[in-house]
Amino acid sequence: MPAAIKKAFPHAVMLTYVAVILLPFLFVLFSSFKANNVEIAMRPFGLPKTWAFENYKEAWVKAKINVYFWNSLYLSLSSAAVGVLLAAAAAFALVRMKFEAVSRWIYQYVLIGMLIPGNVLFIAQYLLVRNMGILNTHWSLFLPYTAGALPLSVLLIAAFMRSIPGELEEAAIVDGLRAPGLFLRIVLPLTVPALVTVFIINFLGNWNEYLLANFFLSKDSLRTLPTGMVGFRDAFQTNYALVCTGIVYSVVPVLVIYTFLQKKIIEGLTAGSVKG
């Protein structure tokens, strides 16, 4: 096999994979701008004859996508941000502070937490939030979202913090910094790539979560986008253009965040893999 073909083959495979991934999304995107089901059926992958931008306005207001969207957005952002900060503080205490025996045992418990599937804890979480009196409030999702992401978050951030040279901390201590200042002014800024990666992972998990949101919230005004989309689909199941519009609303925020932060995500995922 010629060298040129060998070099081109992996690229051809990846381009095929990208096409397979993008074609369904292009179908949904184009369908969301079409006027009716007949046009979608006749030209599924064709551009709309007339761009029906009013589909987005109708879905946003009439189908309450605006309510579900903002509920999902602020819950996903807030729980992901708080989870990242808690995980960073825990990783700093486990990896950079001098409590080797205790840290080793706590770290093992954190690893064990990763082995427990989230759905197994569903009944326990339901009983807990009910006994706390926060059932059918956003707190019933915020607390499980934040706590459930801690094991993986601590693992990833701790792996990054281990690669930070100890000489930086020694110099900071000589300059008079204590543990809080060392964490906030030295370690935390250096771990930004890992923090961004963990934030994106947590955000995606919270944004797409359905089980807890479906059972813990019964008020329509509190529902998140995944649970709201179920009712949206049932109400507009004969209007495929509006259904596709709702899907676009649920996908676009993730694409936007990943587009702007993809470099930090890659840096965070490869952190600690090379030492030198």
NORDA-V181924 format. One record per residue. N is the residue number from 0. NEAR is the number of other ideal C-beta (glycine too) atoms within 10 Angstrom. D_CENTER is the distance of its C-alpha to the mean C-alpha in Angstrom with 2 decimals. Layout:
[[N:NEAR:D_CENTER] [N:NEAR:D_CENTER]]
This chain:
[[0:6:42.47] [1:7:42.70] [2:7:40.40] [3:8:39.08] [4:9:38.00] [5:9:36.32] [6:9:34.26] [7:12:33.47] [8:11:32.55] [9:9:29.08] [10:9:28.26] [11:10:29.59] [12:10:27.48] [13:10:24.25] [14:11:25.37] [15:10:26.09] [16:10:22.68] [17:10:21.07] [18:10:23.59] [19:9:22.80] [20:9:19.09] [21:11:19.99] [22:11:22.98] [23:10:21.32] [24:13:19.08] [25:12:22.29] [26:14:24.08] [27:17:21.66] [28:16:21.72] [29:19:25.52] [30:25:26.08] [31:25:24.33] [32:21:27.09] [33:25:29.97] [34:15:32.51] [35:12:33.06] [36:13:32.57] [37:9:35.70] [38:20:34.38] [39:19:31.16] [40:11:33.38] [41:11:35.91] [42:14:33.63] [43:12:30.18] [44:9:29.15] [45:11:31.53] [46:9:30.98] [47:18:31.78] [48:12:35.46] [49:9:34.59] [50:13:31.15] [51:19:30.42] [52:11:28.19] [53:11:29.24] [54:22:26.91] [55:17:23.95] [56:11:26.03] [57:17:27.15] [58:25:23.77] [59:16:22.40] [60:11:25.40] [61:13:27.22] [62:23:24.38] [63:17:22.59] [64:22:19.40] [65:13:19.60] [66:18:19.51] [67:26:16.64] [68:19:14.58] [69:12:15.23] [70:21:14.76] [71:26:11.18] [72:16:10.60] [73:12:12.37] [74:21:11.22] [75:26:7.46] [76:17:8.72] [77:15:11.52] [78:25:10.29] [79:24:7.67] [80:15:10.74] [81:16:13.25] [82:27:11.70] [83:26:11.74] [84:15:15.28] [85:16:16.49] [86:27:15.37] [87:23:17.01] [88:17:20.11] [89:19:20.36] [90:27:20.06] [91:20:22.69] [92:17:24.97] [93:20:24.72] [94:18:25.15] [95:19:27.11] [96:13:29.30] [97:5:32.47] [98:11:32.06] [99:9:32.05] [100:7:33.18] [101:11:31.05] [102:16:27.95] [103:10:28.51] [104:11:28.74] [105:15:25.70] [106:17:23.68] [107:10:24.98] [108:9:23.86] [109:20:20.31] [110:12:20.52] [111:10:22.04] [112:15:19.14] [113:12:16.95] [114:7:19.65] [115:11:19.41] [116:8:17.43] [117:14:15.51] [118:10:17.71] [119:8:20.78] [120:15:20.13] [121:15:19.88] [122:9:23.57] [123:9:23.66] [124:20:20.75] [125:16:22.53] [126:11:25.80] [127:15:24.41] [128:21:22.90] [129:13:26.10] [130:9:28.33] [131:12:26.58] [132:10:27.29] [133:16:23.80] [134:17:23.42] [135:14:22.71] [136:15:21.16] [137:19:17.67] [138:14:18.40] [139:24:18.36] [140:24:14.60] [141:19:13.83] [142:17:15.75] [143:22:14.51] [144:24:10.78] [145:22:11.88] [146:15:14.40] [147:22:12.73] [148:25:10.25] [149:18:13.36] [150:19:15.09] [151:18:12.77] [152:28:11.96] [153:27:15.74] [154:17:16.60] [155:22:14.78] [156:27:15.95] [157:24:19.36] [158:16:19.85] [159:24:19.43] [160:21:21.72] [161:13:24.38] [162:14:24.88] [163:17:25.83] [164:9:29.66] [165:8:31.46] [166:8:34.01] [167:13:31.67] [168:17:31.51] [169:10:35.25] [170:12:36.03] [171:16:33.93] [172:14:35.73] [173:8:39.04] [174:10:38.17] [175:7:37.79] [176:16:34.07] [177:9:33.15] [178:14:29.98] [179:9:28.07] [180:13:29.15] [181:19:28.48] [182:20:24.88] [183:13:24.22] [184:11:26.43] [185:19:26.36] [186:23:23.61] [187:16:20.62] [188:9:21.31] [189:15:21.79] [190:26:18.44] [191:13:16.44] [192:19:15.23] [193:28:13.93] [194:23:12.44] [195:19:10.54] [196:25:9.34] [197:27:8.37] [198:24:6.76] [199:20:4.49] [200:20:4.14] [201:26:4.18] [202:25:2.54] [203:15:1.78] [204:18:4.46] [205:27:5.83] [206:21:6.05] [207:14:7.72] [208:22:9.58] [209:13:13.25] [210:13:15.74] [211:23:15.72] [212:24:15.39] [213:14:18.25] [214:15:20.55] [215:23:20.01] [216:20:20.40] [217:10:23.53] [218:8:24.07] [219:12:23.14] [220:9:22.51] [221:20:19.70] [222:21:17.86] [223:27:14.28] [224:25:13.76] [225:17:13.49] [226:23:16.63] [227:23:18.26] [228:21:18.01] [229:12:20.10] [230:14:22.83] [231:24:22.52] [232:14:23.15] [233:8:26.08] [234:14:27.60] [235:18:27.43] [236:10:27.66] [237:8:30.74] [238:16:29.24] [239:18:27.01] [240:21:26.57] [241:24:24.93] [242:20:22.74] [243:21:21.56] [244:27:21.08] [245:25:18.72] [246:20:16.67] [247:18:16.61] [248:22:15.45] [249:19:12.37] [250:14:11.62] [251:12:12.83] [252:17:10.29] [253:15:7.71] [254:11:10.93] [255:10:12.15] [256:19:9.51] [257:13:9.72] [258:8:13.46] [259:9:14.11] [260:17:12.25] [261:12:12.91] [262:10:15.93] [263:17:14.36] [264:19:11.79] [265:12:14.94] [266:15:16.91] [267:25:14.66] [268:14:14.62] [269:11:18.40] [270:20:19.25] [271:16:22.06] [272:8:22.96] [273:7:26.09] [274:6:28.46] [275:2:31.41]]
